[in-house]
């Protein structure tokens, strides 16, 4: 809807800006936070924000983004490489080669010194203090109106605690970079830490003796803790010889077709680009060098996968032929435990394959395997985020078994919490609307008034599958609709006139 109605959405965001407190009181910020896997046994907290407020938060930060980038340590100094604001018209906001340049620069610096110190900030996003962020924002926000609105939204998202950014969105990435800029300046001015590089919350210091290495750790620890309330991850703080550090980097001249060379490949495709067809052909040509399936199978033979490499290999499956993709999907599901750190990416690849490869028998077999993960409470499906992605795979094909599972899941508890997850319940409503399951939607109509806002919004879409019954419900509830929901209602009203339109999920 946001894509189709940019003018109307922009007008709504402008209305929010002009009467922020009223909108905040009448249309409170809704968000849902859940655990997302990090490695095999770790988790971090990720947040999904209501689309209206997510768009407004991003609009505020983007309005300040040029000033934030100017305020940060310049790229020419080759210290800070993460999330450099560089919009290029294709929808991306940041320079696409920051990690590659970080790897190249740290290699060159490591070759010129004896030791490399690596430190990593513990729980970075969740521990950022709001009042320190506010002080930094006021440096780039003349008048401070946007700062006030940003801080009010963040306070709501953190349930009125004084720290934490929502993990997962570009707004938080820009804000986090602004917070660390003061520490970067202090490090650059100190002899023990002046030779450093940073990518996000990872620092590298390049020194020639152990005494300076320890001073670098101490100075960085003190400035992060005293100035920003941040501490280091003890398990990731290391002093390495330059040779040892260089061995952890991808080789600069990796063999053709190798995993290391594949990691250095830039994979980005924008289907909305005016040159989308040529871009797609060019990207497929670049991928011809690699045996994606062989590289993926090599990862699956390990006890633990290389998560970054596995994500990129799984993402690249969409550019392969149908037969190879089907083989890969079977291999992924056969090794689901080994792939536990990247289940969302696996499920996206499965869903894309089922959508694009017409093979009903194959789809039914894949659905049966995923349903089995859910119904047997496989530990990967007990993580609510993974479950949400599995449900979206099942949305690709209507069956009695899938419907019965969704009806049960709608009222189940999800993940490790004590209740149902609103994002999962929302998606189930959208899927049942997509399948035109009028019997279930008609029954839900009697209880939807007490449901979460996201479920109510999904039911607005679903009501268009109920004919006159849905129209009567919308007429009776039109005064309760929020401005964003009215835009959504009007958008669906137009879309539903086309016989070929289906509810997107």
N, C-alpha and C positions, 0 to 999 in steps of 0.2 A: 504494500500500500504506500509506503514511504517513497518507493521508487516510482510508482505510477502517479503520485500526487505531490510532487515536490513543492509546488507553489502553495497549496493548501496547508501542508505541514509547516512550511517556513512561516506562513502567516500565524499559525497556532503558536509556534515558538516565539515569534515577536510579541504576541499577546501575553504569553507567560512572562516575558522579560518586562513588559510594561506594568504588570500587576502580579508580581511574583508571589507575594505573601498570600494573596487571595487564592491563586491557583494551588499553592502548596497546602492550604487548609481545605479547599474543596475537593482537590484531586491528589490525595497523599501519594508519596513515592512508594511504589511497590517494588520489591526485589526479592530474589531467592538466592541464598548461598548454599553451596554444597561442597563435599569433598571431591577433589579430582586427584587421580593417582600421580605420584612422583616416584619413579622407580618401581620396585616390586613390593615394598612394604611401607612406603611413605605416602603422605597426602599433603596437599595444600588446599586452601580455601579459595573457591572461585565464585563469582557473583554474576548473576544475570539480572539486569535492571530492566524495569518496564520500558518499552520502546520509546514512549513519549519523553520520559525523563532522561533516558540514555541519550536520546538525540539532543535534548536541551543541554545536558552536561557537556557533550562533545562540542556543541556549537559555541558554548562559552570558552572552552579551552582552545578551540581552533581560532577563535577571534584573537586570542592572546598568543597563539603559536609562533607567529613571526617574531614577536617581542621576546618570547621565551628562547627561541633559537639564537637571537642576537645577544641575549643575556648570557647564554652558556659559553663555556670555554670554546674558542673558535676551532673549527675542524682543522685548520691549517697547522695548529700546534700538535696534532696527531696524538692527543691524549685520550679523548672521549669519542667512541665510535658508535654508540648505541642510540637508536631512535633519533637520528638527526632529521629534523623536519625539512622535507624536501618533496612536496606534492608535485606530481608530474602529470596530472590530468587524467590518469587512468583509474582513479579511485584510491591509489596507494598514497599514504601520507609521509612515509619515511624513505630515506635512501635505502635501496635494496641490497647494497653491497657492504653494509657496515661490518658484518661479521667477517667477511673475507678480508677487508682492510685491517681489522683488528688482528686476525691471524698473521697476516703479512708483516704488520708493524712489530708485533711481539716477537716474531721470528728474527727479524733484523736486529732488534735490540738485544735479544738473548744471545745472538752470535757475537755481540760486542762486549759481553760482560761474563762474570764467573758464576753468578747466582741469580735465580729468579724467585721472587716471593709471590705466592698466590694467596689471596684472601677472598672471602665470599661473605656478604652480609647475611646474617640470619633473619629469616622471616621478614624480608625487606618491605614488601608492600603492606603487610598487615601491621607493621610496627612504625610506620611513618606518622609522626606527630602532626596533628592538624594545625596547631598554632605556629609551628615552624614553617609548614607549608604556606600558611596564610601570610607570614612575614615575607616569604620569597615572592608570593604572588603580587603583593603590593608594590614590589620593585618593578613589575612589568605592566601593571594595570593602573593607568591614570584614572582617577576617580573611584576606583576600587569597587564599582558596582558588580562587575563580573566576579570579583573575588568573594564578595558577600554571598552571591548566589551559589558559587561553587562550594564554599565552605558549608553553607546550609544543606546542600544536597549531600555532601559527604557525611555530615553529622547524622542525617536521616539514615543513610545507608549503613553507617556503623552503629546504629541504635543509640545515638547520643553519647558514645564514647569519644574520647579526644584523639583517637589515632586510627589509622587504617585506610588504605585505598582499595577499591574493588578491583580484583585481579581479572584481567582478561580483555580490557578495552584500550584503544589508543589514547583516550583522555588520561587514564591513569599512567600510561607510559610517559607522556609528556610531563605530567605533574611530578612523577618520581624523578625524572631527569633534572627538573628545576630544583628539587630538594637537594640533590647531591652536588649541585654546582658549587656551593660555598665550600664544601669539603674538598672538591677538586682544586679550587683555587689555593686552599691552604696546603694541600699536598704539593702543588707545583712550586710553592714558595719555600718549601723546606728541603735542605740539601739531601736528607736521607730518603726522601720520597719523590723528589722532583722528576726522576726518570720513571714514569709510570704510564700505563695504559688502562683504560676501563671500558668494559662492555656491560651495561646494565649494572648489576650489583657485584660483578666480578672485577677485582683489581689485580694488576700485575706490576710488580716493582722490580727494577733491574739494577743490581748492585754488584760490587766487586769483593766484598768481604762479609763475614758472618756478623760482625759487630753492626755494620750498617743494615744488614738484613733484619736483625732483631730491633734496631731502632725504627726501621720502617714499619714493622708490625705494631710496635708500641705507639708510635706517633699516630698512625692511621686509626688504631683502636681508640685512642684517647679522643681524637677529634670527632669520630663518628659517635661515640658514646656521649661526650659532654655537649656537643653542639646539636646532635640530631637524635639522641636517645637510641642509637642503633648499636648492635654488637655483632661480633664476627662468629661465623660457624667454626667452632674449634676443629671439627673433623676435616674441614676443607682448607684450613690454614697450613700452608706448607712452604718450606724453604728447599728449593731444588737446585742442583747444579744446572748450568745452562744446557749441558748435554742431555740431562734427564728431562728437562722441560721441552727441549726440541723434539725429543722422542714422542712426546704426547701430541704433537701437532701433525696435521696431515702433511705428507711429504710434498714439497713444492712442485716436483715434477713426477707426479704419480703416473704409474703405467696406464696406458690406454685401456679403458673398460674396467678399471679397478674401482673398488668401493671408495677409496680415498679421492679418486678423480671425480666420482659421481657426487660426493659430498660438496665439492667445489662448484658443481653445476648450478646455475641460476635457473630455477623452474618457476616461471610465472606466466600465467595466461589469463587474459581478460576477455571473456566472451563478448563483452559489450564494446570492445575497442573497434573503431572503424577499420582497422587492419586485422581483425580477428582471424580471418581465414589464413592470411599469409603468416601471421604469428604462430598459428597452430601447426602449420606445415613446417615452419622453421624449427619449432620446438621438437617435433617428432623426428626431424632430421638429426638434431643434436643427440637425441636419446638412442638413435640407431647404434651408436658406439657401444652401448651397454647391454648386457644380457640381464635385464631386470629380474627375471625369474630366478636365474642362477645366483645372483647376488642376494636375493631374498632368501632362497633356500640355504645359502651359506650362513646367513644370520640365524635361521631357525635351528641349525645344528649346534649352536652355542648354548651353554647353560643360561646365559643372560645376553639379551640383545643389546646392540648399540642403539639406543632409543632414537637419537637424531637421524642416524642413517636409516633405520627401519621406517620412520615416519616419511622420509623422502621417497624411499622405494615404494611404499604403499601408495603414496600420492601419485607416483609416476605410472601406476598400473592403468590409469584411465587413458593413457596414450597408446596402449598395446591393443593387439587384435583380440577379438572375442574369445577365441579358443584359449589363448594364453591367459587372459583375464580369469576365465573360469577355473583353469588349473590353479592359478594363484589364490583365488578365493577359497577353494577347497583346502589348500595348504595352510592358509591363515587360520581357518576354523579347526583344522587338525592340530594346530599348535597354539591354541588360544591361551593356555597357561603361560607359555614362554612369552607371548605378546601382551601380557597383562599391563605393562606400562603404557601401551599405545592402543587400547581397545577402542576409543572414539575414532581414531584414524582407520582402524580395521573396519568398523561398522560403516563409516562413510564410503570406503572403497566397495564394500559388499553392496550397499544401497545403490551406488552409482552403476555398478555392474548389472544388477537386476533391472534397473531402469532402462539401460541402454542395450542389453543383450536379450533379445526375444527368445526365451527358452522356458516355457511354463513348468516343465518337469524339473528342470534345474532349480528354478525359483522355489518350487514347493519343497524340494529336498533341503535347500538352504534354510528356508523358514522353519522347517521341522527341527533342524539343529539348533537354531537360535531360540525357538520356543522351549526346547529341552534345557538350555542353559538357564532360562528364567524359571521354569516350573520345578526344576530340581534344586533351585537356590544355589546354583554354582557361584563360587565366591566372586567371580568377576561380575556377575549380574546383581550381586548384593550391593554394589556401589551404585548409588542413585544416578550418577552421571552416565555410567556405562549403560545402565538400564534404559535411560532416556534415548541413547543412540540405538540400542537394540530395538526399541519400540518403533523407531523411525524406519528401520529396515523392514519390519513386519508390515508397515503401512503401505509398502509397494504392491501388496497382493491381498485382496479380500478373500477370506475363507472363514468357515464356521469356527475352526480351531482358533484363528487369530481373534475373531470377535469375542469368543468366550473368554479368552485370556485377557483381553482389554477390559471387559466388563468386570472381571475379578480384580484386575490391577487398579481400576479406578478408585476403589475404596480400600485398597490395601495400604499398609505402611510401606514406605520406600526407603531403601538405603539403611543407614544405621540410626536414623532419627526415630521419633515417636509417632510420626504421622505421615500422611501422603504428601508427596512433593507437588507443589502447584504447577510446575512446568510439565511434569509428567501427566497430570490430570488434564491440563490444557491441551496437550498434544493428543491425548486419547479422544477428547471431544472433537478436535479438528479431523482426526482420522475417521471417526464414525460419521462425521459430516461428509467427508470425502467419499465414503462408501454409501452415503445416503441411507444410513441405518435409522430410518424414521422411528421404528418401534422403540429404540433406546433413547433417542433424542427427545421424543414426545414424553417419555417418562421422566427424563432428567429435567424437563421444563418445570415440573412440579416442585423441584428442590433447588433449582439453580440460584434462587434469590439469596440463599445462605452460603453460596460457594465463594471461592476466592475470586478476586477481580479478574485474573487471567482466564479463569474458567468461564466467568460471565461473558467476557469479551469473545472467547471462542464460541460460546453458544449463540452470540449474535450472528456469527457466520453460519453456524449450524442451523439456525432458524430458517434460513432460506431453502433448506431441503424439506421443510414441513408444509409448504404451500400456504393455504389460508390460515392454518393453525399457527404457523410461524409469523404470519403478518399480524394476526390478532395479538400475539405475544409482544411483538415489536411496538405496535400501537399503544398497548397498555403500559409499556415500560420506557417509552421514548423520553419522558422527562427525567428518568433516572440515568440516562446515558451521559457520560462525560464527553467533552469536546473531541478528544481523540477517538473515542468509540463511535461518535457520530460520523467522523470521517471514514472510519472503517466500515460502518454500516452502508454509507453511500457508495463506497468503493465496491463492496460485495454486491450491492443492488445492481450496479452496472455490469460487473463481471458475470453475474449469474444469468444475464440475458443470453449469453452465448451457450449453446448446447454442448460445446466442446470443453468448456471451462470446468476444472476440478479444483477443489480446495487444496492449496499448496501445503505441503507438510515435509 
